[in-house]
Amino acid sequence: DVQLQASGGGLVQAGGSLRLSCATSGFTFSRSNMAWFRQRPGKGREFVAVVSWGGAVTQYADSVTGRFTISRDNAKNTIYLQMNSLKPEDTAVYYCGVDPRARTYSGFGWQNRANYLYWGQGTQVTVSS
């Protein structure tokens, strides 16, 4: 079975940092595109960051560019999201998703939620002002 376990969320003051992790199993991690999405209160699930299966491609939402960094460790089947300079508007449940098909996309295809077939349970991030 495909499993994704997100962790690392919590309560932090504005300007602080958190590091999210997503540990995975049940698929070929090294051949999978991995992404973080988030769902803010009252909003739909939105793209945050992606790292391609080969690691050559990373993309970020405009709202987090320069503050968040996505990375992957193929030896541990885990991805990370380092979040710095956090803002109250970053408050959300953060989900990791996997596209296990070794696909390459053009343009905004990497950010399309429909391309990610499996999801973790989410981890809550709350940023206080």
C-alpha positions in Angstrom: 0.0 0.0 0.0 1.1 3.5 -0.7 1.7 5.5 2.5 2.6 9.1 3.1 3.1 10.4 6.6 3.5 14.1 7.0 4.9 15.5 10.2 6.6 18.6 11.6 3.8 21.0 11.8 3.0 23.1 14.9 2.5 26.6 16.3 5.1 29.2 15.5 5.3 33.0 15.7 5.5 35.1 12.5 9.0 35.3 11.2 9.8 31.8 12.6 10.7 28.6 10.8 9.4 25.0 10.6 10.6 22.0 8.7 8.0 19.6 7.5 8.8 16.0 6.5 6.9 13.4 4.5 8.0 9.8 4.9 6.7 7.4 2.3 6.5 3.8 1.3 4.8 1.5 -1.1 6.0 2.9 -4.4 9.2 3.6 -6.2 10.2 6.9 -4.6 13.1 7.6 -6.9 10.8 7.6 -9.9 8.1 9.8 -8.3 7.4 13.5 -8.5 6.7 14.8 -5.0 4.8 17.9 -4.0 3.5 19.9 -1.1 0.0 21.5 -1.2 -1.8 23.3 1.5 -5.4 24.1 2.5 -6.0 27.3 4.3 -9.2 27.8 6.3 -12.1 28.2 4.1 -10.0 27.7 0.9 -9.3 24.8 -1.5 -6.1 22.8 -1.6 -3.4 24.9 -3.3 0.0 24.1 -4.7 3.1 25.1 -2.6 6.1 23.3 -4.0 7.2 20.3 -6.1 10.5 18.4 -6.7 10.7 16.2 -9.8 11.6 12.5 -9.6 15.1 13.2 -10.9 15.5 16.3 -8.7 16.2 18.6 -11.7 13.0 20.5 -11.4 11.7 22.5 -8.4 8.8 24.9 -8.6 7.2 27.1 -5.9 4.0 29.1 -5.6 4.7 32.8 -5.9 3.5 33.3 -2.3 6.3 31.1 -0.9 9.2 31.7 -3.3 12.3 32.8 -1.5 11.0 31.6 1.9 10.3 27.9 1.4 12.6 25.1 0.1 11.6 21.7 -1.0 14.1 18.8 -1.0 14.1 15.0 -1.2 16.3 12.2 0.2 16.0 9.2 -2.0 17.8 7.0 0.5 15.1 7.7 3.1 12.1 7.9 0.8 11.3 11.3 2.4 10.7 14.8 1.2 11.1 18.0 3.3 9.7 21.5 3.2 11.9 24.1 5.0 9.7 27.0 5.8 11.4 30.3 6.8 10.0 33.8 7.5 6.6 32.4 8.2 3.6 34.6 7.9 0.1 34.3 9.4 -1.2 33.7 5.9 0.9 30.5 5.8 -1.5 29.0 8.4 -2.9 25.8 6.8 -3.0 22.1 6.7 0.0 21.0 4.6 -0.3 17.8 2.5 2.3 15.9 0.6 1.3 14.2 -2.6 3.0 11.8 -5.0 2.9 11.3 -8.8 4.5 7.9 -9.1 4.6 7.7 -12.9 8.0 9.3 -13.6 6.4 11.9 -15.8 7.8 15.2 -17.0 5.5 18.2 -17.4 5.7 21.5 -19.2 4.7 24.8 -17.7 2.3 24.5 -14.8 1.7 20.8 -15.2 3.9 20.2 -12.2 1.5 22.3 -10.1 -1.7 20.5 -11.2 -3.3 18.8 -8.2 -4.9 16.2 -10.5 -1.4 14.8 -11.4 -0.8 13.7 -7.8 -2.5 10.3 -7.2 -1.9 9.7 -3.5 -1.9 12.0 -0.5 -0.8 12.0 3.1 -3.0 12.9 6.0 -1.8 16.5 6.4 0.0 18.3 9.2 -1.3 21.6 10.7 0.9 24.7 10.6 -0.3 27.7 12.6 1.5 31.0 12.4 0.6 33.6 15.0 1.0 37.3 14.5 
